[in-house]
């Protein structure tokens, strides 16, 4: 895996979460974490990310195969996956809820 960059998002609670951003085709190990799907647009000296979807899983190696939101991701031009490793399901749910409340995620149910 070759990481592109880090992306820090701030939850509604004010807590900062740093995601490691990877190209779309990256395959991950079977680890638990929170993930974000973005559209990265290259800019001089870096890039910007349009947020598309946030989710969590106990196994990042399997989560993106035939995902139920894949069509939505494609419509929004998804080309990056960000991961924040977290083994605790309770903590993953807390992080996801905090970030869902702070941003517009067009492919999450609250954004549709």
Backbone as JSON Lines, residues from 0, in Angstrom:
{"i":0,"aa":"X","n":[0.85,-1.19,0.0],"ca":[0.0,0.0,0.0],"c":[0.89,1.24,0.0]}
{"i":1,"aa":"X","n":[0.59,2.17,-0.87],"ca":[1.33,3.42,-0.83],"c":[0.38,4.56,-0.49]}
{"i":2,"aa":"X","n":[0.54,5.04,0.73],"ca":[-0.32,6.11,1.23],"c":[-0.08,7.38,0.42]}
{"i":3,"aa":"X","n":[-1.17,8.09,0.11],"ca":[-1.07,9.35,-0.61],"c":[-0.74,10.49,0.37]}
{"i":4,"aa":"X","n":[-1.51,10.54,1.46],"ca":[-1.39,11.64,2.42],"c":[-2.28,11.33,3.62]}
{"i":5,"aa":"X","n":[-2.22,12.2,4.61],"ca":[-3.14,12.13,5.74],"c":[-4.2,13.2,5.56]}
{"i":6,"aa":"X","n":[-5.4,12.91,6.04],"ca":[-6.5,13.87,6.0],"c":[-7.12,13.9,7.39]}
{"i":7,"aa":"X","n":[-7.14,15.07,8.01],"ca":[-7.7,15.21,9.34],"c":[-9.08,15.85,9.25]}
{"i":8,"aa":"X","n":[-10.06,15.18,9.85],"ca":[-11.43,15.68,9.92],"c":[-11.77,15.96,11.38]}
{"i":9,"aa":"X","n":[-12.6,16.97,11.62],"ca":[-13.01,17.31,12.96],"c":[-14.47,16.94,13.15]}
{"i":10,"aa":"X","n":[-14.75,16.12,14.16],"ca":[-16.11,15.7,14.43],"c":[-16.93,16.82,15.05]}
{"i":11,"aa":"X","n":[-18.22,16.6,15.15],"ca":[-19.11,17.59,15.77],"c":[-18.68,17.88,17.21]}
{"i":12,"aa":"X","n":[-18.09,16.87,17.86],"ca":[-17.63,17.01,19.24],"c":[-16.38,17.88,19.37]}
{"i":13,"aa":"X","n":[-15.73,18.15,18.24],"ca":[-14.47,18.89,18.26],"c":[-13.26,17.98,18.22]}
{"i":14,"aa":"X","n":[-13.47,16.68,18.32],"ca":[-12.37,15.71,18.26],"c":[-11.85,15.62,16.84]}
{"i":15,"aa":"X","n":[-10.52,15.58,16.71],"ca":[-9.89,15.46,15.39],"c":[-9.54,14.0,15.12]}
{"i":16,"aa":"X","n":[-9.8,13.57,13.9],"ca":[-9.53,12.2,13.47],"c":[-8.67,12.27,12.2]}
{"i":17,"aa":"X","n":[-7.56,11.55,12.2],"ca":[-6.67,11.57,11.05],"c":[-6.76,10.25,10.29]}
{"i":18,"aa":"X","n":[-7.15,10.35,9.03],"ca":[-7.29,9.2,8.15],"c":[-6.08,9.11,7.23]}
{"i":19,"aa":"X","n":[-5.6,7.91,7.01],"ca":[-4.54,7.66,6.04],"c":[-5.23,7.42,4.7]}
{"i":20,"aa":"X","n":[-4.91,8.24,3.71],"ca":[-5.58,8.21,2.42],"c":[-4.79,7.37,1.42]}
{"i":21,"aa":"X","n":[-5.52,6.49,0.71],"ca":[-4.93,5.56,-0.24],"c":[-5.66,5.62,-1.57]}
{"i":22,"aa":"X","n":[-4.98,5.22,-2.66],"ca":[-5.66,5.13,-3.96],"c":[-6.79,4.12,-3.91]}
{"i":23,"aa":"X","n":[-7.77,4.3,-4.77],"ca":[-8.98,3.49,-4.81],"c":[-8.7,1.99,-4.87]}
{"i":24,"aa":"X","n":[-7.71,1.57,-5.64],"ca":[-7.47,0.15,-5.87],"c":[-6.7,-0.54,-4.74]}
{"i":25,"aa":"X","n":[-6.37,0.17,-3.69],"ca":[-5.6,-0.4,-2.58],"c":[-6.34,-1.55,-1.92]}
{"i":26,"aa":"X","n":[-5.61,-2.61,-1.62],"ca":[-6.16,-3.74,-0.86],"c":[-5.63,-3.63,0.57]}
{"i":27,"aa":"X","n":[-6.51,-3.86,1.54],"ca":[-6.15,-3.7,2.94],"c":[-6.07,-5.04,3.66]}
{"i":28,"aa":"X","n":[-5.38,-5.04,4.78],"ca":[-5.32,-6.22,5.64],"c":[-6.62,-6.33,6.43]}
{"i":29,"aa":"X","n":[-6.84,-7.48,7.02],"ca":[-8.08,-7.75,7.77],"c":[-8.01,-7.11,9.15]}
{"i":30,"aa":"X","n":[-8.16,-5.8,9.18],"ca":[-8.13,-5.04,10.42],"c":[-9.42,-4.24,10.56]}
{"i":31,"aa":"X","n":[-9.78,-3.9,11.78],"ca":[-10.96,-3.09,12.02],"c":[-10.66,-1.61,11.88]}
{"i":32,"aa":"X","n":[-11.64,-0.86,11.42],"ca":[-11.42,0.57,11.3],"c":[-12.63,1.32,10.79]}
{"i":33,"aa":"X","n":[-12.49,2.63,10.81],"ca":[-13.46,3.54,10.2],"c":[-12.86,3.9,8.84]}
{"i":34,"aa":"X","n":[-13.7,3.98,7.82],"ca":[-13.19,4.33,6.5],"c":[-14.03,5.44,5.9]}
{"i":35,"aa":"X","n":[-13.37,6.23,5.05],"ca":[-14.06,7.27,4.3],"c":[-13.77,7.07,2.82]}
{"i":36,"aa":"X","n":[-14.76,7.37,2.01],"ca":[-14.63,7.33,0.56],"c":[-14.65,8.78,0.09]}
{"i":37,"aa":"X","n":[-13.66,9.16,-0.73],"ca":[-13.57,10.54,-1.19],"c":[-13.26,10.61,-2.68]}
{"i":38,"aa":"X","n":[-13.47,11.79,-3.22],"ca":[-12.99,12.11,-4.56],"c":[-11.85,13.1,-4.37]}
{"i":39,"aa":"X","n":[-10.64,12.66,-4.72],"ca":[-9.47,13.52,-4.57],"c":[-9.21,14.23,-5.89]}
{"i":40,"aa":"X","n":[-9.04,15.54,-5.79],"ca":[-8.69,16.36,-6.94],"c":[-7.29,16.88,-6.69]}
{"i":41,"aa":"X","n":[-6.37,16.58,-7.6],"ca":[-4.98,17.02,-7.44],"c":[-4.89,18.53,-7.61]}
{"i":42,"aa":"X","n":[-4.11,19.13,-6.73],"ca":[-3.83,20.56,-6.82],"c":[-2.32,20.74,-6.72]}
{"i":43,"aa":"X","n":[-1.85,21.9,-7.04],"ca":[-0.42,22.15,-6.93],"c":[0.02,21.96,-5.48]}
{"i":44,"aa":"X","n":[0.93,21.03,-5.28],"ca":[1.44,20.79,-3.93],"c":[0.57,19.87,-3.09]}
{"i":45,"aa":"X","n":[-0.4,19.18,-3.69],"ca":[-1.22,18.28,-2.88],"c":[-2.52,17.91,-3.56]}
{"i":46,"aa":"X","n":[-3.59,17.95,-2.77],"ca":[-4.9,17.61,-3.31],"c":[-5.99,17.99,-2.34]}
{"i":47,"aa":"X","n":[-7.2,18.03,-2.84],"ca":[-8.36,18.28,-1.99],"c":[-9.29,17.08,-2.1]}
{"i":48,"aa":"X","n":[-10.04,16.83,-1.04],"ca":[-10.94,15.69,-0.99],"c":[-12.39,16.15,-0.83]}
{"i":49,"aa":"X","n":[-13.26,15.64,-1.7],"ca":[-14.7,15.81,-1.53],"c":[-15.19,14.56,-0.82]}
{"i":50,"aa":"X","n":[-15.83,14.74,0.33],"ca":[-16.31,13.61,1.12],"c":[-17.53,12.98,0.47]}
{"i":51,"aa":"X","n":[-17.54,11.64,0.41],"ca":[-18.63,10.92,-0.24],"c":[-19.35,9.99,0.73]}
{"i":52,"aa":"X","n":[-18.61,9.23,1.52],"ca":[-19.23,8.21,2.37],"c":[-18.32,7.92,3.56]}
{"i":53,"aa":"X","n":[-18.94,7.59,4.69],"ca":[-18.2,7.14,5.87],"c":[-18.86,5.85,6.37]}
{"i":54,"aa":"X","n":[-18.03,4.93,6.81],"ca":[-18.53,3.67,7.35],"c":[-17.5,3.08,8.29]}
{"i":55,"aa":"X","n":[-17.83,1.91,8.83],"ca":[-16.87,1.21,9.7],"c":[-17.02,-0.28,9.48]}
{"i":56,"aa":"X","n":[-15.96,-1.01,9.8],"ca":[-15.95,-2.45,9.59],"c":[-14.95,-3.12,10.52]}
{"i":57,"aa":"X","n":[-15.18,-4.38,10.78],"ca":[-14.23,-5.19,11.53],"c":[-13.19,-5.81,10.63]}
{"i":58,"aa":"X","n":[-13.36,-5.66,9.28],"ca":[-12.44,-6.29,8.35],"c":[-12.3,-5.44,7.08]}
{"i":59,"aa":"X","n":[-11.3,-4.59,7.08],"ca":[-11.07,-3.71,5.92],"c":[-10.73,-4.49,4.65]}
{"i":60,"aa":"X","n":[-10.28,-5.73,4.79],"ca":[-9.92,-6.53,3.61],"c":[-11.14,-6.91,2.78]}
{"i":61,"aa":"X","n":[-12.32,-6.99,3.4],"ca":[-13.52,-7.44,2.69],"c":[-14.54,-6.35,2.45]}
{"i":62,"aa":"X","n":[-14.47,-5.24,3.11],"ca":[-15.56,-4.28,3.16],"c":[-15.92,-3.66,1.82]}
{"i":63,"aa":"X","n":[-15.01,-3.56,0.87],"ca":[-15.29,-2.79,-0.34],"c":[-15.74,-3.66,-1.51]}
{"i":64,"aa":"X","n":[-15.68,-4.99,-1.36],"ca":[-16.13,-5.89,-2.41],"c":[-17.66,-5.9,-2.43]}
{"i":65,"aa":"X","n":[-18.23,-5.51,-3.56],"ca":[-19.69,-5.52,-3.72],"c":[-20.42,-4.73,-2.63]}
{"i":66,"aa":"X","n":[-19.88,-3.59,-2.25],"ca":[-20.5,-2.75,-1.22],"c":[-21.85,-2.24,-1.72]}
{"i":67,"aa":"X","n":[-22.83,-2.17,-0.83],"ca":[-24.18,-1.75,-1.23],"c":[-24.26,-0.3,-1.68]}
{"i":68,"aa":"X","n":[-23.23,0.5,-1.45],"ca":[-23.22,1.9,-1.89],"c":[-22.28,2.14,-3.08]}
{"i":69,"aa":"X","n":[-21.77,1.07,-3.69],"ca":[-20.79,1.22,-4.78],"c":[-21.3,2.08,-5.93]}
{"i":70,"aa":"X","n":[-22.57,1.95,-6.29],"ca":[-23.13,2.77,-7.38],"c":[-23.09,4.25,-7.03]}
{"i":71,"aa":"X","n":[-23.43,4.56,-5.8],"ca":[-23.4,5.96,-5.35],"c":[-21.97,6.49,-5.38]}
{"i":72,"aa":"X","n":[-21.04,5.68,-4.91],"ca":[-19.63,6.1,-4.92],"c":[-19.18,6.42,-6.34]}
{"i":73,"aa":"X","n":[-19.56,5.55,-7.29],"ca":[-19.17,5.74,-8.68],"c":[-19.77,7.03,-9.23]}
{"i":74,"aa":"X","n":[-21.04,7.28,-8.92],"ca":[-21.7,8.51,-9.4],"c":[-20.99,9.78,-8.89]}
{"i":75,"aa":"X","n":[-20.39,9.68,-7.71],"ca":[-19.71,10.84,-7.13],"c":[-18.21,10.88,-7.43]}
{"i":76,"aa":"X","n":[-17.74,9.97,-8.28],"ca":[-16.34,10.01,-8.72],"c":[-15.33,9.53,-7.68]}
{"i":77,"aa":"X","n":[-15.7,8.6,-6.84],"ca":[-14.79,8.12,-5.79],"c":[-13.48,7.61,-6.37]}
{"i":78,"aa":"X","n":[-12.38,8.07,-5.78],"ca":[-11.07,7.59,-6.22],"c":[-10.07,7.42,-5.08]}
{"i":79,"aa":"X","n":[-10.52,7.62,-3.83],"ca":[-9.65,7.45,-2.66],"c":[-10.41,6.79,-1.52]}
{"i":80,"aa":"X","n":[-9.67,6.04,-0.73],"ca":[-10.2,5.44,0.49],"c":[-9.29,5.88,1.63]}
{"i":81,"aa":"X","n":[-9.91,6.39,2.69],"ca":[-9.16,6.77,3.88],"c":[-9.49,5.81,5.0]}
{"i":82,"aa":"X","n":[-8.49,5.43,5.77],"ca":[-8.74,4.51,6.88],"c":[-8.19,5.07,8.19]}
{"i":83,"aa":"X","n":[-8.92,4.77,9.24],"ca":[-8.51,5.08,10.61],"c":[-8.66,3.77,11.37]}
{"i":84,"aa":"X","n":[-7.56,3.13,11.68],"ca":[-7.61,1.83,12.33],"c":[-8.16,1.96,13.75]}
{"i":85,"aa":"X","n":[-9.1,1.08,14.08],"ca":[-9.71,1.06,15.41],"c":[-10.33,-0.32,15.61]}
{"i":86,"aa":"X","n":[-9.78,-1.08,16.56],"ca":[-10.27,-2.44,16.8],"c":[-11.62,-2.48,17.52]}
{"i":87,"aa":"X","n":[-11.9,-1.5,18.37],"ca":[-13.12,-1.49,19.17],"c":[-14.33,-1.08,18.34]}
{"i":88,"aa":"X","n":[-15.32,-1.98,18.24],"ca":[-16.53,-1.64,17.49],"c":[-17.26,-0.46,18.12]}
{"i":89,"aa":"X","n":[-17.3,-0.41,19.44],"ca":[-17.95,0.7,20.13],"c":[-17.3,2.02,19.75]}
{"i":90,"aa":"X","n":[-15.98,2.06,19.74],"ca":[-15.25,3.29,19.38],"c":[-15.46,3.63,17.9]}
{"i":91,"aa":"X","n":[-15.47,2.6,17.03],"ca":[-15.72,2.86,15.61],"c":[-17.08,3.52,15.41]}
{"i":92,"aa":"X","n":[-18.1,3.03,16.1],"ca":[-19.44,3.6,15.99],"c":[-19.46,5.05,16.49]}
{"i":93,"aa":"X","n":[-18.73,5.33,17.56],"ca":[-18.67,6.7,18.1],"c":[-18.01,7.65,17.1]}
{"i":94,"aa":"X","n":[-16.91,7.21,16.5],"ca":[-16.2,8.04,15.53],"c":[-17.09,8.3,14.31]}
{"i":95,"aa":"X","n":[-17.72,7.24,13.8],"ca":[-18.59,7.38,12.63],"c":[-19.73,8.37,12.93]}
{"i":96,"aa":"X","n":[-20.38,8.22,14.07],"ca":[-21.5,9.12,14.43],"c":[-21.03,10.56,14.56]}
{"i":97,"aa":"X","n":[-19.87,10.78,15.17],"ca":[-19.33,12.11,15.36],"c":[-19.07,12.79,14.01]}
{"i":98,"aa":"X","n":[-18.48,12.05,13.07],"ca":[-18.18,12.62,11.76],"c":[-19.42,12.72,10.87]}
{"i":99,"aa":"X","n":[-20.36,11.8,11.01],"ca":[-21.62,11.91,10.26],"c":[-22.34,13.2,10.61]}
{"i":100,"aa":"X","n":[-22.28,13.59,11.88],"ca":[-22.97,14.79,12.35],"c":[-22.26,16.08,11.92]}
{"i":101,"aa":"X","n":[-20.98,15.97,11.54],"ca":[-20.19,17.16,11.25],"c":[-20.11,17.53,9.78]}
{"i":102,"aa":"X","n":[-20.34,16.57,8.9],"ca":[-20.15,16.79,7.46],"c":[-21.34,16.26,6.67]}
{"i":103,"aa":"X","n":[-21.43,16.71,5.42],"ca":[-22.43,16.18,4.49],"c":[-21.79,15.01,3.75]}
{"i":104,"aa":"X","n":[-22.36,13.84,3.89],"ca":[-21.89,12.61,3.24],"c":[-22.98,12.19,2.25]}
{"i":105,"aa":"X","n":[-22.86,12.52,0.97],"ca":[-23.94,12.29,0.03],"c":[-24.38,10.84,-0.16]}
{"i":106,"aa":"X","n":[-23.53,9.86,0.15],"ca":[-23.91,8.46,-0.03],"c":[-24.32,7.77,1.28]}
{"i":107,"aa":"X","n":[-24.32,8.49,2.38],"ca":[-24.86,7.93,3.62],"c":[-26.36,8.26,3.67]}
{"i":108,"aa":"X","n":[-27.13,7.45,4.33],"ca":[-28.58,7.62,4.36],"c":[-29.02,9.02,4.78]}
{"i":109,"aa":"X","n":[-28.32,9.61,5.75],"ca":[-28.71,10.93,6.23],"c":[-28.52,12.0,5.15]}
{"i":110,"aa":"X","n":[-27.66,11.72,4.17],"ca":[-27.38,12.69,3.13],"c":[-28.19,12.48,1.86]}
{"i":111,"aa":"X","n":[-29.06,11.46,1.85],"ca":[-29.81,11.18,0.61],"c":[-31.25,11.58,0.75]}
